[in-house]
Amino acid sequence: MNLSEDEINFGKYLLVEKNELFVKTKKLELSKIEYILNQLEKATEVQGDKVEEFKNKHKKILEIIS
């Protein structure tokens, strides 16, 4: 069975159904990612690769729950 990257990360059936608990969990994850991004931007040592990684995660989760 070949799964897409989204199906691997979020689950094949959850992507289709998107039940209330799934959305709530992903919104909580979004708030944590936003906090991490905020802290990374305040850091004295710039870690561009980590910032980019978290921004991509944030964007992907927004696409999934929308």
Secondary structure, DSSP 8 states (H G I E B T S, - for coil): ----HHHHHH-HHHHHH--HHHHHHHHHHHHHHHHHHHHHHH-SS--HHHHHHHHHHHHHHHHHH-
